[in-house]
């Protein structure tokens, strides 16, 4: 009689309009420095420094980011302390907190968001 091998369930990756999130800084991750990336990125842990990309950034619920951010699309479910430039779109989820100024072409804010700072609307792909 043979035993059936059991496999751990695969963790489902988040799919965005830019494709599947290819890199995740997990909840137990703490990172500081300058972060550049091309493919969609999710931060679930802590990050301090600078973030620059033309791509998609997800700051998930529970994440803490202390950085100035410039990216194409930024989705905020965690906490960001610093200025954010989203050249395409900035979306703040109900659990999101932003302490800093934002510049974006499109802005979506859910009920429950905490935002302290100024907001400037820009043309897509402009500073």
CNS distance restraints for C-alpha pairs under 8 A (distance, minus, plus):
assign (resid  13 and name CA) (resid  20 and name CA) 6.60 0.50 0.50
assign (resid  13 and name CA) (resid  21 and name CA) 6.52 0.50 0.50
assign (resid  14 and name CA) (resid  20 and name CA) 5.86 0.50 0.50
assign (resid  14 and name CA) (resid  21 and name CA) 5.72 0.50 0.50
assign (resid  15 and name CA) (resid  19 and name CA) 5.66 0.50 0.50
assign (resid  15 and name CA) (resid  20 and name CA) 4.24 0.50 0.50
assign (resid  15 and name CA) (resid  21 and name CA) 6.18 0.50 0.50
assign (resid  16 and name CA) (resid  20 and name CA) 5.89 0.50 0.50
assign (resid  16 and name CA) (resid  21 and name CA) 7.11 0.50 0.50
assign (resid  16 and name CA) (resid  40 and name CA) 7.93 0.50 0.50
assign (resid  18 and name CA) (resid  40 and name CA) 6.90 0.50 0.50
assign (resid  18 and name CA) (resid  55 and name CA) 7.95 0.50 0.50
assign (resid  18 and name CA) (resid  56 and name CA) 7.01 0.50 0.50
assign (resid  19 and name CA) (resid  40 and name CA) 7.08 0.50 0.50
assign (resid  20 and name CA) (resid  40 and name CA) 6.84 0.50 0.50
assign (resid  21 and name CA) (resid  39 and name CA) 7.10 0.50 0.50
assign (resid  21 and name CA) (resid  40 and name CA) 4.65 0.50 0.50
assign (resid  21 and name CA) (resid  41 and name CA) 5.60 0.50 0.50
assign (resid  21 and name CA) (resid  42 and name CA) 6.76 0.50 0.50
assign (resid  22 and name CA) (resid  39 and name CA) 6.33 0.50 0.50
assign (resid  22 and name CA) (resid  40 and name CA) 5.88 0.50 0.50
assign (resid  22 and name CA) (resid  41 and name CA) 6.29 0.50 0.50
assign (resid  23 and name CA) (resid  39 and name CA) 7.76 0.50 0.50
assign (resid  23 and name CA) (resid  40 and name CA) 6.91 0.50 0.50
assign (resid  23 and name CA) (resid  41 and name CA) 5.03 0.50 0.50
assign (resid  23 and name CA) (resid  42 and name CA) 6.33 0.50 0.50
assign (resid  24 and name CA) (resid  41 and name CA) 5.96 0.50 0.50
assign (resid  24 and name CA) (resid  42 and name CA) 4.72 0.50 0.50
assign (resid  24 and name CA) (resid  43 and name CA) 5.86 0.50 0.50
assign (resid  24 and name CA) (resid  44 and name CA) 7.13 0.50 0.50
assign (resid  25 and name CA) (resid  29 and name CA) 5.88 0.50 0.50
assign (resid  25 and name CA) (resid  42 and name CA) 6.30 0.50 0.50
assign (resid  25 and name CA) (resid  43 and name CA) 4.84 0.50 0.50
assign (resid  25 and name CA) (resid  44 and name CA) 5.73 0.50 0.50
assign (resid  25 and name CA) (resid  45 and name CA) 6.11 0.50 0.50
assign (resid  26 and name CA) (resid  43 and name CA) 6.64 0.50 0.50
assign (resid  26 and name CA) (resid  44 and name CA) 4.97 0.50 0.50
assign (resid  26 and name CA) (resid  45 and name CA) 5.30 0.50 0.50
assign (resid  27 and name CA) (resid  43 and name CA) 7.93 0.50 0.50
assign (resid  27 and name CA) (resid  44 and name CA) 4.76 0.50 0.50
assign (resid  27 and name CA) (resid  45 and name CA) 3.90 0.50 0.50
assign (resid  27 and name CA) (resid  46 and name CA) 7.47 0.50 0.50
assign (resid  27 and name CA) (resid  62 and name CA) 7.91 0.50 0.50
assign (resid  27 and name CA) (resid  63 and name CA) 7.15 0.50 0.50
assign (resid  28 and name CA) (resid  45 and name CA) 5.76 0.50 0.50
assign (resid  29 and name CA) (resid  44 and name CA) 7.77 0.50 0.50
assign (resid  29 and name CA) (resid  45 and name CA) 5.02 0.50 0.50
assign (resid  29 and name CA) (resid  46 and name CA) 6.26 0.50 0.50
assign (resid  30 and name CA) (resid  45 and name CA) 6.04 0.50 0.50
assign (resid  30 and name CA) (resid  46 and name CA) 4.66 0.50 0.50
assign (resid  30 and name CA) (resid  47 and name CA) 5.85 0.50 0.50
assign (resid  31 and name CA) (resid  46 and name CA) 6.28 0.50 0.50
assign (resid  31 and name CA) (resid  47 and name CA) 4.84 0.50 0.50
assign (resid  31 and name CA) (resid  48 and name CA) 6.49 0.50 0.50
assign (resid  32 and name CA) (resid  47 and name CA) 5.49 0.50 0.50
assign (resid  32 and name CA) (resid  48 and name CA) 4.57 0.50 0.50
assign (resid  32 and name CA) (resid  49 and name CA) 5.48 0.50 0.50
assign (resid  33 and name CA) (resid  48 and name CA) 6.50 0.50 0.50
assign (resid  33 and name CA) (resid  49 and name CA) 4.78 0.50 0.50
assign (resid  33 and name CA) (resid  50 and name CA) 6.48 0.50 0.50
assign (resid  34 and name CA) (resid  49 and name CA) 5.70 0.50 0.50
assign (resid  34 and name CA) (resid  50 and name CA) 4.78 0.50 0.50
assign (resid  34 and name CA) (resid  51 and name CA) 5.97 0.50 0.50
assign (resid  34 and name CA) (resid  52 and name CA) 7.89 0.50 0.50
assign (resid  35 and name CA) (resid  49 and name CA) 7.74 0.50 0.50
assign (resid  35 and name CA) (resid  50 and name CA) 6.14 0.50 0.50
assign (resid  35 and name CA) (resid  51 and name CA) 4.76 0.50 0.50
assign (resid  35 and name CA) (resid  52 and name CA) 6.35 0.50 0.50
assign (resid  36 and name CA) (resid  51 and name CA) 6.10 0.50 0.50
assign (resid  36 and name CA) (resid  52 and name CA) 5.19 0.50 0.50
assign (resid  36 and name CA) (resid  53 and name CA) 5.60 0.50 0.50
assign (resid  37 and name CA) (resid  41 and name CA) 7.51 0.50 0.50
assign (resid  37 and name CA) (resid  52 and name CA) 7.36 0.50 0.50
assign (resid  37 and name CA) (resid  53 and name CA) 5.62 0.50 0.50
assign (resid  37 and name CA) (resid  55 and name CA) 7.21 0.50 0.50
assign (resid  38 and name CA) (resid  53 and name CA) 6.40 0.50 0.50
assign (resid  38 and name CA) (resid  54 and name CA) 6.85 0.50 0.50
assign (resid  38 and name CA) (resid  55 and name CA) 5.55 0.50 0.50
assign (resid  39 and name CA) (resid  55 and name CA) 6.23 0.50 0.50
assign (resid  39 and name CA) (resid  56 and name CA) 7.06 0.50 0.50
assign (resid  40 and name CA) (resid  55 and name CA) 6.15 0.50 0.50
assign (resid  40 and name CA) (resid  56 and name CA) 4.70 0.50 0.50
assign (resid  40 and name CA) (resid  57 and name CA) 6.04 0.50 0.50
assign (resid  40 and name CA) (resid  58 and name CA) 7.89 0.50 0.50
assign (resid  41 and name CA) (resid  56 and name CA) 6.35 0.50 0.50
assign (resid  41 and name CA) (resid  57 and name CA) 5.10 0.50 0.50
assign (resid  41 and name CA) (resid  58 and name CA) 6.25 0.50 0.50
assign (resid  42 and name CA) (resid  57 and name CA) 5.93 0.50 0.50
assign (resid  42 and name CA) (resid  58 and name CA) 4.60 0.50 0.50
assign (resid  42 and name CA) (resid  59 and name CA) 5.91 0.50 0.50
assign (resid  42 and name CA) (resid  60 and name CA) 6.84 0.50 0.50
assign (resid  43 and name CA) (resid  47 and name CA) 7.75 0.50 0.50
assign (resid  43 and name CA) (resid  57 and name CA) 7.74 0.50 0.50
assign (resid  43 and name CA) (resid  58 and name CA) 6.23 0.50 0.50
assign (resid  43 and name CA) (resid  59 and name CA) 4.95 0.50 0.50
assign (resid  43 and name CA) (resid  60 and name CA) 6.13 0.50 0.50
assign (resid  43 and name CA) (resid  63 and name CA) 6.45 0.50 0.50
assign (resid  44 and name CA) (resid  59 and name CA) 6.35 0.50 0.50
assign (resid  44 and name CA) (resid  60 and name CA) 5.23 0.50 0.50
assign (resid  44 and name CA) (resid  61 and name CA) 7.05 0.50 0.50
assign (resid  44 and name CA) (resid  62 and name CA) 6.61 0.50 0.50
assign (resid  44 and name CA) (resid  63 and name CA) 4.63 0.50 0.50
assign (resid  44 and name CA) (resid  64 and name CA) 7.79 0.50 0.50
assign (resid  45 and name CA) (resid  62 and name CA) 7.30 0.50 0.50
assign (resid  45 and name CA) (resid  63 and name CA) 4.79 0.50 0.50
assign (resid  45 and name CA) (resid  64 and name CA) 6.43 0.50 0.50
assign (resid  46 and name CA) (resid  63 and name CA) 5.81 0.50 0.50
assign (resid  46 and name CA) (resid  64 and name CA) 4.82 0.50 0.50
assign (resid  46 and name CA) (resid  65 and name CA) 5.72 0.50 0.50
assign (resid  47 and name CA) (resid  64 and name CA) 6.52 0.50 0.50
assign (resid  47 and name CA) (resid  65 and name CA) 4.81 0.50 0.50
assign (resid  47 and name CA) (resid  66 and name CA) 6.26 0.50 0.50
assign (resid  47 and name CA) (resid  67 and name CA) 7.46 0.50 0.50
assign (resid  48 and name CA) (resid  65 and name CA) 5.87 0.50 0.50
assign (resid  48 and name CA) (resid  66 and name CA) 4.65 0.50 0.50
assign (resid  48 and name CA) (resid  67 and name CA) 5.45 0.50 0.50
assign (resid  49 and name CA) (resid  66 and name CA) 6.51 0.50 0.50
assign (resid  49 and name CA) (resid  67 and name CA) 4.83 0.50 0.50
assign (resid  49 and name CA) (resid  68 and name CA) 7.17 0.50 0.50
assign (resid  50 and name CA) (resid  67 and name CA) 5.08 0.50 0.50
assign (resid  50 and name CA) (resid  68 and name CA) 5.31 0.50 0.50
assign (resid  50 and name CA) (resid  69 and name CA) 6.20 0.50 0.50
assign (resid  51 and name CA) (resid  67 and name CA) 6.77 0.50 0.50
assign (resid  51 and name CA) (resid  68 and name CA) 6.38 0.50 0.50
assign (resid  51 and name CA) (resid  69 and name CA) 4.75 0.50 0.50
assign (resid  51 and name CA) (resid  70 and name CA) 6.18 0.50 0.50
assign (resid  51 and name CA) (resid  71 and name CA) 7.62 0.50 0.50
assign (resid  52 and name CA) (resid  69 and name CA) 6.01 0.50 0.50
assign (resid  52 and name CA) (resid  70 and name CA) 4.81 0.50 0.50
assign (resid  52 and name CA) (resid  71 and name CA) 5.75 0.50 0.50
assign (resid  53 and name CA) (resid  70 and name CA) 6.22 0.50 0.50
assign (resid  53 and name CA) (resid  71 and name CA) 4.62 0.50 0.50
assign (resid  53 and name CA) (resid  72 and name CA) 6.76 0.50 0.50
assign (resid  54 and name CA) (resid  70 and name CA) 7.64 0.50 0.50
assign (resid  54 and name CA) (resid  71 and name CA) 4.88 0.50 0.50
assign (resid  54 and name CA) (resid  72 and name CA) 4.54 0.50 0.50
assign (resid  54 and name CA) (resid  73 and name CA) 7.81 0.50 0.50
assign (resid  54 and name CA) (resid  87 and name CA) 7.92 0.50 0.50
assign (resid  55 and name CA) (resid  71 and name CA) 5.79 0.50 0.50
assign (resid  55 and name CA) (resid  72 and name CA) 4.94 0.50 0.50
assign (resid  55 and name CA) (resid  73 and name CA) 6.39 0.50 0.50
assign (resid  56 and name CA) (resid  71 and name CA) 6.69 0.50 0.50
assign (resid  56 and name CA) (resid  72 and name CA) 5.94 0.50 0.50
assign (resid  56 and name CA) (resid  73 and name CA) 4.79 0.50 0.50
assign (resid  56 and name CA) (resid  74 and name CA) 6.08 0.50 0.50
assign (resid  57 and name CA) (resid  71 and name CA) 7.01 0.50 0.50
assign (resid  57 and name CA) (resid  72 and name CA) 7.97 0.50 0.50
assign (resid  57 and name CA) (resid  73 and name CA) 6.19 0.50 0.50
assign (resid  57 and name CA) (resid  74 and name CA) 4.85 0.50 0.50
assign (resid  57 and name CA) (resid  75 and name CA) 6.29 0.50 0.50
assign (resid  58 and name CA) (resid  74 and name CA) 5.95 0.50 0.50
assign (resid  58 and name CA) (resid  75 and name CA) 4.78 0.50 0.50
assign (resid  58 and name CA) (resid  76 and name CA) 6.24 0.50 0.50
assign (resid  58 and name CA) (resid  77 and name CA) 7.61 0.50 0.50
assign (resid  59 and name CA) (resid  63 and name CA) 6.16 0.50 0.50
assign (resid  59 and name CA) (resid  64 and name CA) 7.96 0.50 0.50
assign (resid  59 and name CA) (resid  65 and name CA) 7.82 0.50 0.50
assign (resid  59 and name CA) (resid  74 and name CA) 7.64 0.50 0.50
assign (resid  59 and name CA) (resid  75 and name CA) 6.14 0.50 0.50
assign (resid  59 and name CA) (resid  76 and name CA) 4.99 0.50 0.50
assign (resid  59 and name CA) (resid  77 and name CA) 5.64 0.50 0.50
assign (resid  59 and name CA) (resid  78 and name CA) 5.54 0.50 0.50
assign (resid  59 and name CA) (resid  79 and name CA) 7.62 0.50 0.50
assign (resid  60 and name CA) (resid  75 and name CA) 7.90 0.50 0.50
assign (resid  60 and name CA) (resid  76 and name CA) 6.48 0.50 0.50
assign (resid  60 and name CA) (resid  77 and name CA) 4.63 0.50 0.50
assign (resid  60 and name CA) (resid  78 and name CA) 5.11 0.50 0.50
assign (resid  61 and name CA) (resid  76 and name CA) 7.80 0.50 0.50
assign (resid  61 and name CA) (resid  77 and name CA) 4.40 0.50 0.50
assign (resid  61 and name CA) (resid  78 and name CA) 4.17 0.50 0.50
assign (resid  61 and name CA) (resid  79 and name CA) 7.81 0.50 0.50
assign (resid  61 and name CA) (resid  95 and name CA) 6.33 0.50 0.50
assign (resid  61 and name CA) (resid  96 and name CA) 7.17 0.50 0.50
assign (resid  62 and name CA) (resid  77 and name CA) 7.46 0.50 0.50
assign (resid  62 and name CA) (resid  78 and name CA) 5.03 0.50 0.50
assign (resid  62 and name CA) (resid  79 and name CA) 7.28 0.50 0.50
assign (resid  63 and name CA) (resid  77 and name CA) 7.73 0.50 0.50
assign (resid  63 and name CA) (resid  78 and name CA) 4.72 0.50 0.50
assign (resid  63 and name CA) (resid  79 and name CA) 6.13 0.50 0.50
assign (resid  64 and name CA) (resid  78 and name CA) 6.14 0.50 0.50
assign (resid  64 and name CA) (resid  79 and name CA) 4.90 0.50 0.50
assign (resid  64 and name CA) (resid  80 and name CA) 6.13 0.50 0.50
assign (resid  65 and name CA) (resid  78 and name CA) 7.96 0.50 0.50
assign (resid  65 and name CA) (resid  79 and name CA) 6.10 0.50 0.50
assign (resid  65 and name CA) (resid  80 and name CA) 4.73 0.50 0.50
assign (resid  65 and name CA) (resid  81 and name CA) 6.21 0.50 0.50
assign (resid  66 and name CA) (resid  80 and name CA) 5.86 0.50 0.50
assign (resid  66 and name CA) (resid  81 and name CA) 4.70 0.50 0.50
assign (resid  66 and name CA) (resid  82 and name CA) 5.94 0.50 0.50
assign (resid  67 and name CA) (resid  80 and name CA) 7.23 0.50 0.50
assign (resid  67 and name CA) (resid  81 and name CA) 6.30 0.50 0.50
assign (resid  67 and name CA) (resid  82 and name CA) 5.06 0.50 0.50
assign (resid  67 and name CA) (resid  83 and name CA) 7.24 0.50 0.50
assign (resid  68 and name CA) (resid  81 and name CA) 7.86 0.50 0.50
assign (resid  68 and name CA) (resid  82 and name CA) 4.83 0.50 0.50
assign (resid  68 and name CA) (resid  83 and name CA) 4.78 0.50 0.50
assign (resid  68 and name CA) (resid  84 and name CA) 5.91 0.50 0.50
assign (resid  69 and name CA) (resid  82 and name CA) 7.34 0.50 0.50
assign (resid  69 and name CA) (resid  83 and name CA) 6.24 0.50 0.50
assign (resid  69 and name CA) (resid  84 and name CA) 4.71 0.50 0.50
assign (resid  69 and name CA) (resid  85 and name CA) 6.06 0.50 0.50
assign (resid  69 and name CA) (resid  86 and name CA) 7.95 0.50 0.50
assign (resid  70 and name CA) (resid  84 and name CA) 5.97 0.50 0.50
assign (resid  70 and name CA) (resid  85 and name CA) 4.62 0.50 0.50
assign (resid  70 and name CA) (resid  86 and name CA) 5.93 0.50 0.50
assign (resid  70 and name CA) (resid  87 and name CA) 7.60 0.50 0.50
assign (resid  71 and name CA) (resid  85 and name CA) 6.41 0.50 0.50
assign (resid  71 and name CA) (resid  86 and name CA) 5.13 0.50 0.50
assign (resid  71 and name CA) (resid  87 and name CA) 6.39 0.50 0.50
assign (resid  72 and name CA) (resid  86 and name CA) 5.13 0.50 0.50
assign (resid  72 and name CA) (resid  87 and name CA) 4.78 0.50 0.50
assign (resid  72 and name CA) (resid  88 and name CA) 4.98 0.50 0.50
assign (resid  72 and name CA) (resid  89 and name CA) 6.74 0.50 0.50
assign (resid  72 and name CA) (resid 125 and name CA) 7.63 0.50 0.50
assign (resid  73 and name CA) (resid  86 and name CA) 5.44 0.50 0.50
assign (resid  73 and name CA) (resid  87 and name CA) 6.79 0.50 0.50
assign (resid  73 and name CA) (resid  88 and name CA) 5.43 0.50 0.50
assign (resid  73 and name CA) (resid  89 and name CA) 4.76 0.50 0.50
assign (resid  73 and name CA) (resid  90 and name CA) 5.85 0.50 0.50
assign (resid  74 and name CA) (resid  86 and name CA) 6.09 0.50 0.50
assign (resid  74 and name CA) (resid  89 and name CA) 6.46 0.50 0.50
assign (resid  74 and name CA) (resid  90 and name CA) 4.93 0.50 0.50
assign (resid  74 and name CA) (resid  91 and name CA) 6.36 0.50 0.50
assign (resid  75 and name CA) (resid  90 and name CA) 5.94 0.50 0.50
assign (resid  75 and name CA) (resid  91 and name CA) 4.77 0.50 0.50
assign (resid  75 and name CA) (resid  92 and name CA) 5.96 0.50 0.50
assign (resid  75 and name CA) (resid  93 and name CA) 7.28 0.50 0.50
assign (resid  76 and name CA) (resid  80 and name CA) 7.73 0.50 0.50
assign (resid  76 and name CA) (resid  90 and name CA) 7.77 0.50 0.50
assign (resid  76 and name CA) (resid  91 and name CA) 6.18 0.50 0.50
assign (resid  76 and name CA) (resid  92 and name CA) 4.77 0.50 0.50
assign (resid  76 and name CA) (resid  93 and name CA) 5.88 0.50 0.50
assign (resid  76 and name CA) (resid  96 and name CA) 5.23 0.50 0.50
assign (resid  76 and name CA) (resid  97 and name CA) 7.32 0.50 0.50
assign (resid  77 and name CA) (resid  92 and name CA) 6.41 0.50 0.50
assign (resid  77 and name CA) (resid  93 and name CA) 5.05 0.50 0.50
assign (resid  77 and name CA) (resid  94 and name CA) 6.98 0.50 0.50
assign (resid  77 and name CA) (resid  95 and name CA) 5.15 0.50 0.50
assign (resid  77 and name CA) (resid  96 and name CA) 4.15 0.50 0.50
assign (resid  77 and name CA) (resid  97 and name CA) 7.35 0.50 0.50
assign (resid  78 and name CA) (resid  95 and name CA) 6.29 0.50 0.50
assign (resid  78 and name CA) (resid  96 and name CA) 4.88 0.50 0.50
assign (resid  78 and name CA) (resid  97 and name CA) 6.21 0.50 0.50
assign (resid  79 and name CA) (resid  96 and name CA) 5.92 0.50 0.50
assign (resid  79 and name CA) (resid  97 and name CA) 4.59 0.50 0.50
assign (resid  79 and name CA) (resid  98 and name CA) 5.95 0.50 0.50
assign (resid  79 and name CA) (resid  99 and name CA) 8.00 0.50 0.50
assign (resid  80 and name CA) (resid  97 and name CA) 6.17 0.50 0.50
assign (resid  80 and name CA) (resid  98 and name CA) 4.85 0.50 0.50
assign (resid  80 and name CA) (resid  99 and name CA) 6.24 0.50 0.50
assign (resid  80 and name CA) (resid 100 and name CA) 7.88 0.50 0.50
assign (resid  81 and name CA) (resid  98 and name CA) 5.99 0.50 0.50
assign (resid  81 and name CA) (resid  99 and name CA) 4.74 0.50 0.50
assign (resid  81 and name CA) (resid 100 and name CA) 6.00 0.50 0.50
assign (resid  82 and name CA) (resid  98 and name CA) 7.59 0.50 0.50
assign (resid  82 and name CA) (resid  99 and name CA) 6.17 0.50 0.50
assign (resid  82 and name CA) (resid 100 and name CA) 4.80 0.50 0.50
assign (resid  82 and name CA) (resid 101 and name CA) 7.18 0.50 0.50
assign (resid  83 and name CA) (resid  99 and name CA) 7.73 0.50 0.50
assign (resid  83 and name CA) (resid 100 and name CA) 4.75 0.50 0.50
assign (resid  83 and name CA) (resid 101 and name CA) 4.77 0.50 0.50
assign (resid  83 and name CA) (resid 102 and name CA) 5.77 0.50 0.50
assign (resid  84 and name CA) (resid 100 and name CA) 7.25 0.50 0.50
assign (resid  84 and name CA) (resid 101 and name CA) 6.34 0.50 0.50
assign (resid  84 and name CA) (resid 102 and name CA) 4.72 0.50 0.50
assign (resid  84 and name CA) (resid 103 and name CA) 6.35 0.50 0.50
assign (resid  85 and name CA) (resid 102 and name CA) 5.74 0.50 0.50
assign (resid  85 and name CA) (resid 103 and name CA) 4.71 0.50 0.50
assign (resid  85 and name CA) (resid 104 and name CA) 5.85 0.50 0.50
assign (resid  85 and name CA) (resid 127 and name CA) 7.32 0.50 0.50
assign (resid  86 and name CA) (resid  90 and name CA) 5.74 0.50 0.50
assign (resid  86 and name CA) (resid 102 and name CA) 7.76 0.50 0.50
assign (resid  86 and name CA) (resid 103 and name CA) 6.24 0.50 0.50
assign (resid  86 and name CA) (resid 104 and name CA) 4.74 0.50 0.50
assign (resid  86 and name CA) (resid 105 and name CA) 7.04 0.50 0.50
assign (resid  87 and name CA) (resid 103 and name CA) 7.65 0.50 0.50
assign (resid  87 and name CA) (resid 104 and name CA) 5.50 0.50 0.50
assign (resid  87 and name CA) (resid 105 and name CA) 5.87 0.50 0.50
assign (resid  87 and name CA) (resid 122 and name CA) 7.66 0.50 0.50
assign (resid  87 and name CA) (resid 123 and name CA) 7.69 0.50 0.50
assign (resid  87 and name CA) (resid 124 and name CA) 5.36 0.50 0.50
assign (resid  87 and name CA) (resid 125 and name CA) 4.65 0.50 0.50
assign (resid  87 and name CA) (resid 126 and name CA) 6.12 0.50 0.50
assign (resid  87 and name CA) (resid 127 and name CA) 7.04 0.50 0.50
assign (resid  88 and name CA) (resid 104 and name CA) 6.55 0.50 0.50
assign (resid  88 and name CA) (resid 105 and name CA) 5.38 0.50 0.50
assign (resid  88 and name CA) (resid 106 and name CA) 6.44 0.50 0.50
assign (resid  88 and name CA) (resid 124 and name CA) 5.30 0.50 0.50
assign (resid  88 and name CA) (resid 125 and name CA) 6.33 0.50 0.50
assign (resid  89 and name CA) (resid 104 and name CA) 5.97 0.50 0.50
assign (resid  89 and name CA) (resid 105 and name CA) 5.75 0.50 0.50
assign (resid  89 and name CA) (resid 106 and name CA) 4.59 0.50 0.50
assign (resid  89 and name CA) (resid 107 and name CA) 6.01 0.50 0.50
assign (resid  90 and name CA) (resid 104 and name CA) 6.28 0.50 0.50
assign (resid  90 and name CA) (resid 105 and name CA) 7.84 0.50 0.50
assign (resid  90 and name CA) (resid 106 and name CA) 6.18 0.50 0.50
assign (resid  90 and name CA) (resid 107 and name CA) 5.04 0.50 0.50
assign (resid  90 and name CA) (resid 108 and name CA) 6.39 0.50 0.50
assign (resid  91 and name CA) (resid 107 and name CA) 5.91 0.50 0.50
assign (resid  91 and name CA) (resid 108 and name CA) 4.67 0.50 0.50
assign (resid  91 and name CA) (resid 109 and name CA) 6.02 0.50 0.50
assign (resid  92 and name CA) (resid  96 and name CA) 5.52 0.50 0.50
assign (resid  92 and name CA) (resid  97 and name CA) 7.75 0.50 0.50
assign (resid  92 and name CA) (resid 108 and name CA) 6.17 0.50 0.50
assign (resid  92 and name CA) (resid 109 and name CA) 4.85 0.50 0.50
assign (resid  92 and name CA) (resid 110 and name CA) 6.07 0.50 0.50
assign (resid  92 and name CA) (resid 113 and name CA) 6.69 0.50 0.50
assign (resid  93 and name CA) (resid 109 and name CA) 6.66 0.50 0.50
assign (resid  93 and name CA) (resid 110 and name CA) 5.41 0.50 0.50
assign (resid  93 and name CA) (resid 111 and name CA) 7.94 0.50 0.50
assign (resid  93 and name CA) (resid 113 and name CA) 6.73 0.50 0.50
assign (resid  94 and name CA) (resid 109 and name CA) 7.86 0.50 0.50
assign (resid  94 and name CA) (resid 110 and name CA) 5.15 0.50 0.50
assign (resid  94 and name CA) (resid 111 and name CA) 5.60 0.50 0.50
assign (resid  94 and name CA) (resid 112 and name CA) 4.87 0.50 0.50
assign (resid  94 and name CA) (resid 113 and name CA) 5.10 0.50 0.50
assign (resid  95 and name CA) (resid 112 and name CA) 6.74 0.50 0.50
assign (resid  95 and name CA) (resid 113 and name CA) 6.14 0.50 0.50
assign (resid  96 and name CA) (resid 112 and name CA) 7.91 0.50 0.50
assign (resid  96 and name CA) (resid 113 and name CA) 5.28 0.50 0.50
assign (resid  96 and name CA) (resid 114 and name CA) 6.53 0.50 0.50
assign (resid  97 and name CA) (resid 113 and name CA) 5.94 0.50 0.50
assign (resid  97 and name CA) (resid 114 and name CA) 4.67 0.50 0.50
assign (resid  97 and name CA) (resid 115 and name CA) 5.78 0.50 0.50
assign (resid  98 and name CA) (resid 114 and name CA) 6.39 0.50 0.50
assign (resid  98 and name CA) (resid 115 and name CA) 4.86 0.50 0.50
assign (resid  98 and name CA) (resid 116 and name CA) 6.35 0.50 0.50
assign (resid  98 and name CA) (resid 117 and name CA) 7.88 0.50 0.50
assign (resid  99 and name CA) (resid 115 and name CA) 5.97 0.50 0.50
assign (resid  99 and name CA) (resid 116 and name CA) 4.89 0.50 0.50
assign (resid  99 and name CA) (resid 117 and name CA) 6.16 0.50 0.50
assign (resid 100 and name CA) (resid 115 and name CA) 7.79 0.50 0.50
assign (resid 100 and name CA) (resid 116 and name CA) 6.12 0.50 0.50
assign (resid 100 and name CA) (resid 117 and name CA) 4.79 0.50 0.50
assign (resid 100 and name CA) (resid 118 and name CA) 7.18 0.50 0.50
assign (resid 101 and name CA) (resid 116 and name CA) 7.66 0.50 0.50
assign (resid 101 and name CA) (resid 117 and name CA) 4.68 0.50 0.50
assign (resid 101 and name CA) (resid 118 and name CA) 4.71 0.50 0.50
assign (resid 101 and name CA) (resid 119 and name CA) 5.91 0.50 0.50
assign (resid 102 and name CA) (resid 117 and name CA) 7.35 0.50 0.50
assign (resid 102 and name CA) (resid 118 and name CA) 6.27 0.50 0.50
assign (resid 102 and name CA) (resid 119 and name CA) 4.87 0.50 0.50
assign (resid 102 and name CA) (resid 120 and name CA) 6.31 0.50 0.50
assign (resid 103 and name CA) (resid 119 and name CA) 5.83 0.50 0.50
assign (resid 103 and name CA) (resid 120 and name CA) 4.71 0.50 0.50
assign (resid 103 and name CA) (resid 121 and name CA) 5.71 0.50 0.50
assign (resid 103 and name CA) (resid 122 and name CA) 6.44 0.50 0.50
assign (resid 103 and name CA) (resid 127 and name CA) 7.68 0.50 0.50
assign (resid 104 and name CA) (resid 119 and name CA) 7.92 0.50 0.50
assign (resid 104 and name CA) (resid 120 and name CA) 6.62 0.50 0.50
assign (resid 104 and name CA) (resid 121 and name CA) 5.20 0.50 0.50
assign (resid 104 and name CA) (resid 122 and name CA) 5.49 0.50 0.50
assign (resid 104 and name CA) (resid 123 and name CA) 7.73 0.50 0.50
assign (resid 104 and name CA) (resid 124 and name CA) 7.63 0.50 0.50
assign (resid 105 and name CA) (resid 121 and name CA) 5.50 0.50 0.50
assign (resid 105 and name CA) (resid 122 and name CA) 4.79 0.50 0.50
assign (resid 105 and name CA) (resid 123 and name CA) 5.29 0.50 0.50
assign (resid 105 and name CA) (resid 124 and name CA) 5.05 0.50 0.50
assign (resid 105 and name CA) (resid 125 and name CA) 7.87 0.50 0.50
assign (resid 106 and name CA) (resid 121 and name CA) 7.33 0.50 0.50
assign (resid 109 and name CA) (resid 113 and name CA) 6.84 0.50 0.50
assign (resid 122 and name CA) (resid 126 and name CA) 6.49 0.50 0.50
assign (resid 122 and name CA) (resid 127 and name CA) 7.13 0.50 0.50
